[in-house]
């Protein structure tokens, strides 16, 4: 298998580990913009797509979000299948043109939202498919963590997350919460949002986001932030007859009277990267259309950016 990676940062490293665990004979190329870029063991540096001397099975887009458009556009023109790190783009500018180009080219495409492979999220998905009559009255989603701790040894004010011109901001970084809400419950009938950056972090990018998604019978409230030192990532689902509390960090679900519905202490979020990569590669092998295509993910991006 031959794979090209565009953007060789921390997320790319997770995808590379996943690839190598799936195929130990894989050949991985990295498209570099700097001729002095460091060499990474097992990775072949290239500086132009024409330097790749093999047929590519797919390309991974994992560079800063504001650069996604140009590389997606270029790779689609060459008919290369795409595995795109979330969010798909930093803005909606010309997104419809890119959707059309991707659809016309018929290249396989998937936007990588690895939390879809989290056991708790998958159990919820299965539950709602099997129990469509289980009435929901309210959903509350919260994800908060401390941006300065994300990349130890680096000034958090200099990383892309803190810089809006590079596609940074908690609403884009924590796109997962919007994605799995859309995946579990569908497209809301109305939305409202508050996006702010006036916390003690003192960064120009959005560091607090609050979304209200209205559905026919319930409302989902989603809160995201960059400044919480004691990380918390939870979902609360208030059913007609009970409340479920889902802890995505500790991989557990508790129901009525604190009864444990699900728990797996051996699970680590890093496991979702291999599951996700396996899923994508298998869809290519059997020529199956991917879930969470670029076009679908743009619908979530519209909600993220406040454009219904």
FENGI-V292925 format. One record per residue. N is the residue number from 0. RES is the residue in three letters. PHI is phi in radians with two decimals (999 if undefined). OMEGA is omega in whole degrees, 0 to 359 (NA if undefined). Layout:
N|RES|PHI|OMEGA ; N|RES|PHI|OMEGA
This chain:
0|UNK|999|180 ; 1|UNK|-2.08|184 ; 2|UNK|-2.30|176 ; 3|UNK|-1.83|176 ; 4|UNK|-2.03|176 ; 5|UNK|-1.91|183 ; 6|UNK|1.78|188 ; 7|UNK|-1.88|180 ; 8|UNK|-1.76|186 ; 9|UNK|-1.16|179 ; 10|UNK|-1.19|179 ; 11|UNK|-1.02|180 ; 12|UNK|-1.06|179 ; 13|UNK|-1.20|178 ; 14|UNK|-1.17|179 ; 15|UNK|-1.11|178 ; 16|UNK|-1.03|179 ; 17|UNK|-1.11|180 ; 18|UNK|-1.05|183 ; 19|UNK|-1.17|178 ; 20|UNK|-1.30|180 ; 21|UNK|-1.55|183 ; 22|UNK|-2.44|184 ; 23|UNK|-1.24|179 ; 24|UNK|-1.75|183 ; 25|UNK|-1.14|173 ; 26|UNK|-1.90|184 ; 27|UNK|-2.03|175 ; 28|UNK|-1.83|175 ; 29|UNK|-2.13|178 ; 30|UNK|-1.44|184 ; 31|UNK|-1.90|180 ; 32|UNK|-1.71|184 ; 33|UNK|-2.07|181 ; 34|UNK|-1.11|179 ; 35|UNK|-1.69|181 ; 36|UNK|-1.04|182 ; 37|UNK|-1.14|176 ; 38|UNK|-1.53|177 ; 39|UNK|-1.98|184 ; 40|UNK|-0.98|177 ; 41|UNK|1.48|181 ; 42|UNK|-2.04|179 ; 43|UNK|-1.70|178 ; 44|UNK|-1.31|172 ; 45|UNK|-2.31|185 ; 46|UNK|-2.08|178 ; 47|UNK|-2.75|181 ; 48|UNK|-1.03|180 ; 49|UNK|-1.24|179 ; 50|UNK|-1.37|180 ; 51|UNK|-1.37|186 ; 52|UNK|-1.71|179 ; 53|UNK|-2.64|176 ; 54|UNK|-1.35|184 ; 55|UNK|-1.52|174 ; 56|UNK|-1.29|175 ; 57|UNK|-2.97|177 ; 58|UNK|-2.13|176 ; 59|UNK|-1.81|177 ; 60|UNK|-1.70|183 ; 61|UNK|-2.34|176 ; 62|UNK|-1.51|179 ; 63|UNK|-0.94|190 ; 64|UNK|-0.97|184 ; 65|UNK|-1.18|179 ; 66|UNK|-1.73|184 ; 67|UNK|-1.00|189 ; 68|UNK|-0.96|187 ; 69|UNK|-1.12|182 ; 70|UNK|-1.38|174 ; 71|UNK|-1.06|180 ; 72|UNK|-1.01|182 ; 73|UNK|-1.16|183 ; 74|UNK|-1.25|177 ; 75|UNK|-1.09|179 ; 76|UNK|-1.05|180 ; 77|UNK|-1.69|177 ; 78|UNK|1.24|183 ; 79|UNK|-1.66|178 ; 80|UNK|-1.08|190 ; 81|UNK|-2.18|171 ; 82|UNK|-2.05|191 ; 83|UNK|-1.90|177 ; 84|UNK|-1.14|180 ; 85|UNK|-1.23|346 ; 86|UNK|-1.27|186 ; 87|UNK|-1.10|180 ; 88|UNK|-2.49|177 ; 89|UNK|-1.57|179 ; 90|UNK|-2.61|181 ; 91|UNK|-1.61|182 ; 92|UNK|-0.99|177 ; 93|UNK|1.06|182 ; 94|UNK|-1.13|180 ; 95|UNK|-1.15|177 ; 96|UNK|-1.11|181 ; 97|UNK|-1.24|176 ; 98|UNK|-1.01|180 ; 99|UNK|-1.08|181 ; 100|UNK|-1.12|179 ; 101|UNK|-1.14|181 ; 102|UNK|-1.11|180 ; 103|UNK|-1.15|182 ; 104|UNK|-1.32|182 ; 105|UNK|1.12|175 ; 106|UNK|-1.27|174 ; 107|UNK|-1.15|180 ; 108|UNK|-2.64|184 ; 109|UNK|-2.57|175 ; 110|UNK|-1.70|190 ; 111|UNK|-1.36|172 ; 112|UNK|-2.03|191 ; 113|UNK|-1.14|179 ; 114|UNK|-1.21|172 ; 115|UNK|-1.10|180 ; 116|UNK|-1.80|174 ; 117|UNK|-1.27|183 ; 118|UNK|-0.94|180 ; 119|UNK|-1.19|179 ; 120|UNK|-1.15|180 ; 121|UNK|-1.17|177 ; 122|UNK|-1.13|177 ; 123|UNK|-1.09|180 ; 124|UNK|-1.01|180 ; 125|UNK|-1.14|181 ; 126|UNK|-1.07|183 ; 127|UNK|-1.26|176 ; 128|UNK|-1.23|184 ; 129|UNK|-1.45|185 ; 130|UNK|-2.18|183 ; 131|UNK|-1.19|179 ; 132|UNK|-1.58|179 ; 133|UNK|-1.35|189 ; 134|UNK|-1.27|176 ; 135|UNK|-1.78|177 ; 136|UNK|-1.83|185 ; 137|UNK|-2.89|175 ; 138|UNK|-2.29|177 ; 139|UNK|-2.20|182 ; 140|UNK|-2.16|182 ; 141|UNK|-2.41|174 ; 142|UNK|-2.45|179 ; 143|UNK|-2.37|176 ; 144|UNK|-2.65|189 ; 145|UNK|-1.87|185 ; 146|UNK|-0.92|180 ; 147|UNK|-1.02|180 ; 148|UNK|-1.59|186 ; 149|UNK|-1.14|182 ; 150|UNK|-2.27|182 ; 151|UNK|-0.95|178 ; 152|UNK|1.55|179 ; 153|UNK|-2.03|176 ; 154|UNK|-1.21|186 ; 155|UNK|-1.08|180 ; 156|UNK|-1.31|182 ; 157|UNK|-1.75|181 ; 158|UNK|-1.35|187 ; 159|UNK|-1.06|182 ; 160|UNK|-1.01|183 ; 161|UNK|-1.58|187 ; 162|UNK|-2.06|183 ; 163|UNK|-1.06|181 ; 164|UNK|-1.20|178 ; 165|UNK|-1.80|181 ; 166|UNK|1.56|179 ; 167|UNK|-1.45|181 ; 168|UNK|2.33|185 ; 169|UNK|-1.11|180 ; 170|UNK|-1.16|177 ; 171|UNK|-1.53|179 ; 172|UNK|-1.08|182 ; 173|UNK|-1.74|176 ; 174|UNK|-0.97|180 ; 175|UNK|-0.90|185 ; 176|UNK|-1.08|177 ; 177|UNK|-1.23|181 ; 178|UNK|-1.11|184 ; 179|UNK|-1.28|173 ; 180|UNK|-1.11|178 ; 181|UNK|-1.09|182 ; 182|UNK|-1.15|183 ; 183|UNK|-1.34|191 ; 184|UNK|-1.99|181 ; 185|UNK|1.59|181 ; 186|UNK|-1.32|179 ; 187|UNK|-1.21|180 ; 188|UNK|-1.43|175 ; 189|UNK|-2.61|176 ; 190|UNK|-2.42|173 ; 191|UNK|-2.53|182 ; 192|UNK|-2.64|172 ; 193|UNK|-2.22|179 ; 194|UNK|-2.13|185 ; 195|UNK|-2.41|176 ; 196|UNK|-2.56|181 ; 197|UNK|-2.07|179 ; 198|UNK|-1.45|180 ; 199|UNK|-1.21|177 ; 200|UNK|-1.16|178 ; 201|UNK|0.97|177 ; 202|UNK|-2.07|181 ; 203|UNK|-1.32|181 ; 204|UNK|-1.37|176 ; 205|UNK|-1.05|179 ; 206|UNK|-2.05|176 ; 207|UNK|-2.49|177 ; 208|UNK|-2.44|178 ; 209|UNK|-2.31|181 ; 210|UNK|-2.01|171 ; 211|UNK|-2.07|177 ; 212|UNK|-1.86|180 ; 213|UNK|-1.71|174 ; 214|UNK|-2.01|184 ; 215|UNK|-0.99|187 ; 216|UNK|-2.00|181 ; 217|UNK|-2.74|177 ; 218|UNK|-2.17|175 ; 219|UNK|-1.86|179 ; 220|UNK|-1.96|185 ; 221|UNK|-2.14|179 ; 222|UNK|-2.09|180 ; 223|UNK|-2.24|173 ; 224|UNK|-2.68|181 ; 225|UNK|-1.77|196 ; 226|UNK|-2.02|181 ; 227|UNK|-1.50|183 ; 228|UNK|-1.30|176 ; 229|UNK|-1.67|188 ; 230|UNK|-0.95|180 ; 231|UNK|-2.51|180 ; 232|UNK|-2.47|189 ; 233|UNK|-2.37|171 ; 234|UNK|-2.26|174 ; 235|UNK|-2.07|179 ; 236|UNK|-2.04|181 ; 237|UNK|-1.67|176 ; 238|UNK|-1.48|179 ; 239|UNK|-1.12|187 ; 240|UNK|-2.01|181 ; 241|UNK|-2.88|177 ; 242|UNK|-2.13|175 ; 243|UNK|-1.79|175 ; 244|UNK|-2.00|184 ; 245|UNK|-1.91|179 ; 246|UNK|-1.85|184 ; 247|UNK|-1.34|178 ; 248|UNK|-1.32|181 ; 249|UNK|-1.67|174 ; 250|UNK|0.94|182 ; 251|UNK|-2.55|176 ; 252|UNK|-2.31|178 ; 253|UNK|-2.11|182 ; 254|UNK|-1.98|184 ; 255|UNK|-0.98|179 ; 256|UNK|1.00|176 ; 257|UNK|1.31|180 ; 258|UNK|-1.23|181 ; 259|UNK|-1.27|177 ; 260|UNK|-1.63|182 ; 261|UNK|-2.76|174 ; 262|UNK|-2.85|176 ; 263|UNK|-2.55|184 ; 264|UNK|-1.32|181 ; 265|UNK|-1.48|183 ; 266|UNK|-1.25|173 ; 267|UNK|-2.28|183 ; 268|UNK|-0.99|180 ; 269|UNK|-1.01|179 ; 270|UNK|-1.08|183 ; 271|UNK|-1.18|181 ; 272|UNK|-1.19|177 ; 273|UNK|-1.23|179 ; 274|UNK|-1.04|180 ; 275|UNK|-1.11|181 ; 276|UNK|-1.15|176 ; 277|UNK|-1.03|179 ; 278|UNK|-1.03|184 ; 279|UNK|-1.11|181 ; 280|UNK|-1.09|179 ; 281|UNK|-1.15|177 ; 282|UNK|-1.14|177 ; 283|UNK|-1.18|183 ; 284|UNK|-1.12|184 ; 285|UNK|-1.82|178 ; 286|UNK|0.98|181 ; 287|UNK|-1.80|179 ; 288|UNK|-1.13|183 ; 289|UNK|-1.40|166 ; 290|UNK|-1.34|176 ; 291|UNK|0.85|176 ; 292|UNK|-1.18|178 ; 293|UNK|-0.97|181 ; 294|UNK|-1.09|180 ; 295|UNK|-1.15|182 ; 296|UNK|-1.17|175 ; 297|UNK|-1.12|176 ; 298|UNK|-1.10|177 ; 299|UNK|-1.22|178 ; 300|UNK|-1.08|177 ; 301|UNK|-1.05|178 ; 302|UNK|-1.18|180 ; 303|UNK|-1.05|184 ; 304|UNK|-1.60|176 ; 305|UNK|1.46|179 ; 306|UNK|-2.06|182 ; 307|UNK|-1.23|NA
